[in-house]
C-alpha cells in the first residue's frame, strides 16, 4: 500500500458555533473510537524521516530546488532548539520574513498573538495542519501595533511543538491553490506520523532578570495500527510567569510624593503576559481502509489563561472615575432623591450643580474625599482605589479542531482525498482590580465575565490527482477539487454589571466596566457565511530542464459574490545545479463575519497622553457611515516573484525577489469624535457606554499598498571541521511596504498619518540570522546570531509618541549531551549577551521601559535547561 501520511494540500475552512463544536468533538472522538483493539509493534520505518514537500505544489517534491516557488522546511529538531514553549516564537527565530511581537498591554492580542509574513497582515497568511485549512481565532486585535489591527488569523499557539514532524513555509501567493487568505504565503504544520516510539521532555527557564519563570512537560507516543497504520498521541503542559520591563510613571510618582497611598509600583507592568494552565494536545492517525487506501484522522484541543496589565488609572485625573475633567474630584450620590447632598457632589435638592466642588489641587481635597466616602450614600472611587488602579485583563482561551477523511489510489495514476474538518476557537474575557464607576458602591472590583467570543468553522474537501502522459518529460499532474465551508462568529453578552448604567451614569461617571466594558445583549449576536469553491491545478516537467505550472480557482461567497484567482509558475534549470524560477499570482482575502460585525469598547491614548473611552463599531453603523464608513469588500492582490536556486554538494542557495500589490486593504480607520446626537443614537442601539465615548473607529477598505522584498536562504556543510558533522545556515530578508493611496489633504481620507507610519515602518525592513550546528559522538552544539533592522513605533498607537528605534543583534546558543543513548540533557540561552532594545524616550509617561513592539522582544536574555528521554 502507498503511504499517504503527508497528504496533498487541500483547503479547509470555517463553521458554525454549535455545529462546528459538535463536529470537532466528533472528529476528535473518531480519532480514538476507530482504533483497533490490538496494535502491532514493528521495527521503525526507515522512510518515516524522509522529507516530502507537499506545500506549494501538488506534485510531491524532495528538495526545495525542485519547486518553482520558495518553500522553507524546518524539522522538529530545528524548532526544539529554543527555549520558548510557543510555536510562533519558535518560527520567529528561524524565519526572517515572519514576525510576531510580544504585544505587551494589548488586551486580547497579548494572548493570541498575530503572526505576519512578508510584512502583510496575519490573515494574509494561510495556516494549514497536515495540509488542511486551520480555522481562525476568535480574536480581532485592535491594539497590537498597527499592522495586525483588524486582522483575524489562526491561533498558532494551539499547536503543540512536540507533535510536529516539520513545518513547511511557502513564501509566495497561493490563493488559486488554497483559497482566500494565501496572499503572503502558507504555513503548513506537518504532524509526526512516526509509527512507534515516544519522547518525554521536561524544560525549565527564566529571564536573566529573574522573572518570567517557565516550565514545560511534554510527551509524544505512537504505535502501529495493523501492518501499515499508526496512531500518535502528543501533549504539552506549560506555565509561564509575567515579566516586567517598566519604570514608574511620572504621574504615579507624583501621587506618591503627594501622600497618596496604595499607588502600584510600577504602575503598569509592561512586559510579557502570564500564561497559566497552558495545555495542548494532538492525536494523529491513519489506518488501512480496505479499499487500497487509508482512513486518516487528526485533531487537537488546547486551552490557556492569559493575564496582563492594562494602563494605570490615575487617582487624580482619570476622567469619569476619579475626576470630572474640569479639575475637580467626582463625588457620586447613590440616593439622589433623599434631599441630602454629598459634599463635593451635585445638589439634587436645589441648583442641580456642584455648589462646592473638591478641586484636585485643593489642600483639603483628600480630607474632604475621606469624609464624603464615610457616608454610605456617597461614593468616591478613591475609597475603593485610593492610589488609582491598574486593571488586570484576563482571557481564557479554548480551541478544539479536527479533520477526518480517506485517501488512496483509484488507479496507478489517479488518487483521491476526501475529508471533513471542523474547529471552534473561543475566548472568555474577565477583568480584575477595576470598577463600573456608574454603579458606585454597588460595583464589584473583579468582573468574572465581560463577554465571550466564538469562531466556528466547518469544511468539506474532495480532491483528485491524476498523472497524464501527454508527451512531456514527466506526466502532467492534473489536480482538481471542490470545497464547501461555512464560518460563524458569535459574541455572547457579559454579566450585567460589566455593561449596565448605574445611578451615577448621569453624574459624570463612566458606564460599564471601565477598562473593557462588557458586551451588552444589543452588541451580542451570531454572524455567519458560507462559500463553495472549485480549483484546477496543472504542473509538469515540460522538458527535463523546464517545469511549468498553472492553477485557477473559483470561489462563491454568500456575502460577497464570486471571485476567480489564478497563478502561473515556472522553473528553468540552466545547469544541473543552477535554475531560475518565478511566479505570478492573483489573490484575495474576504473580510470575515467577525470583521464585518464586531463591536467593542476600550480605552486609547490621545496625542497629549490622556486615556479616553474608544469604540470599535461596524462600518455599516450609522455613526460610522456618517464619517465615511462603507460595507466591507474583499481585499485583492497581484504578486510576482523572480529568483534563482543553486543546489550543489557544497552549497544550497535560493534568492527570491517578491512584489505584492494590494487594493482595498482592510485596516482600522482613524479615530472620530462623536456628536451628542451620535452618542444618543448609539446608546439607543444598545451601546450603553457610548455616552462616555471620546471617539469611534471602524474597519475600512481604504488604501492600496505595494510590498516588495528579497529572501535569501543558504545552507552549507562545513566538512573541513574535524571531529563531527558541522552545518552552516543563513536566512535573510528585506521587506519594504509603501501605502500608495494615502492623501492627507483629502477630507474623506479614512486613514491617519499614524496608521500609515505603522503599516510602512513598524516592522524592520531588514532581518536575518546565521547559525552553525555541530554534532559529534554524544554531544551537539548550536550557535546563532540574529539581526533586527531599524523600525518605527507609534508608542501605544499614539501619533504624538513616535519612536525611531535602531537595529539590534542578539546571539543564541544551545549545548546538548547524551547521558545515555536514550537520555539527553541540554542547556541554552536566547539573547545570550542580554541585549535590550533602545530605551523608550517616553517611558515616564506610561511606564514602558522599551518600545512595546520591539521585534526582538523586550525581556532581554533568557536561559533554559531541558531533559529528554526517548523510548
Secondary structure as GFF3:
##gff-version 3
##sequence-region A 1 871
A	DSSP	alpha_helix	17	33	.	.	.	ID=ss1
A	DSSP	three_ten_helix	46	49	.	.	.	ID=ss2
A	DSSP	three_ten_helix	64	66	.	.	.	ID=ss3
A	DSSP	beta_strand	71	75	.	.	.	ID=ss4
A	DSSP	alpha_helix	76	80	.	.	.	ID=ss5
A	DSSP	alpha_helix	87	94	.	.	.	ID=ss6
A	DSSP	beta_strand	98	99	.	.	.	ID=ss7
A	DSSP	three_ten_helix	107	110	.	.	.	ID=ss8
A	DSSP	beta_strand	116	117	.	.	.	ID=ss9
A	DSSP	three_ten_helix	122	124	.	.	.	ID=ss10
A	DSSP	beta_strand	125	129	.	.	.	ID=ss11
A	DSSP	beta_strand	132	133	.	.	.	ID=ss12
A	DSSP	three_ten_helix	156	158	.	.	.	ID=ss13
A	DSSP	three_ten_helix	161	163	.	.	.	ID=ss14
A	DSSP	beta_strand	164	170	.	.	.	ID=ss15
A	DSSP	alpha_helix	175	178	.	.	.	ID=ss16
A	DSSP	beta_strand	185	191	.	.	.	ID=ss17
A	DSSP	beta_strand	197	207	.	.	.	ID=ss18
A	DSSP	beta_strand	214	225	.	.	.	ID=ss19
A	DSSP	beta_strand	229	240	.	.	.	ID=ss20
A	DSSP	alpha_helix	250	257	.	.	.	ID=ss21
A	DSSP	beta_strand	274	288	.	.	.	ID=ss22
A	DSSP	beta_strand	293	313	.	.	.	ID=ss23
A	DSSP	beta_strand	332	333	.	.	.	ID=ss24
A	DSSP	alpha_helix	365	373	.	.	.	ID=ss25
A	DSSP	beta_strand	378	379	.	.	.	ID=ss26
A	DSSP	three_ten_helix	381	383	.	.	.	ID=ss27
A	DSSP	beta_strand	389	409	.	.	.	ID=ss28
A	DSSP	beta_strand	414	432	.	.	.	ID=ss29
A	DSSP	three_ten_helix	437	442	.	.	.	ID=ss30
A	DSSP	beta_strand	447	468	.	.	.	ID=ss31
A	DSSP	beta_strand	476	492	.	.	.	ID=ss32
A	DSSP	three_ten_helix	496	498	.	.	.	ID=ss33
A	DSSP	three_ten_helix	503	507	.	.	.	ID=ss34
A	DSSP	beta_strand	525	541	.	.	.	ID=ss35
A	DSSP	beta_strand	546	557	.	.	.	ID=ss36
A	DSSP	beta_strand	561	573	.	.	.	ID=ss37
A	DSSP	beta_strand	578	589	.	.	.	ID=ss38
A	DSSP	alpha_helix	593	597	.	.	.	ID=ss39
A	DSSP	beta_strand	600	605	.	.	.	ID=ss40
A	DSSP	beta_strand	611	616	.	.	.	ID=ss41
A	DSSP	alpha_helix	622	625	.	.	.	ID=ss42
A	DSSP	beta_strand	635	647	.	.	.	ID=ss43
A	DSSP	beta_strand	652	668	.	.	.	ID=ss44
A	DSSP	alpha_helix	676	684	.	.	.	ID=ss45
A	DSSP	three_ten_helix	688	692	.	.	.	ID=ss46
A	DSSP	beta_strand	695	697	.	.	.	ID=ss47
A	DSSP	beta_strand	699	717	.	.	.	ID=ss48
A	DSSP	beta_strand	725	739	.	.	.	ID=ss49
A	DSSP	alpha_helix	753	761	.	.	.	ID=ss50
A	DSSP	beta_strand	766	776	.	.	.	ID=ss51
A	DSSP	beta_strand	779	788	.	.	.	ID=ss52
A	DSSP	beta_strand	791	794	.	.	.	ID=ss53
A	DSSP	three_ten_helix	795	797	.	.	.	ID=ss54
A	DSSP	beta_strand	802	805	.	.	.	ID=ss55
A	DSSP	beta_strand	808	818	.	.	.	ID=ss56
A	DSSP	beta_strand	823	830	.	.	.	ID=ss57
A	DSSP	alpha_helix	843	846	.	.	.	ID=ss58
A	DSSP	beta_strand	862	870	.	.	.	ID=ss59
###
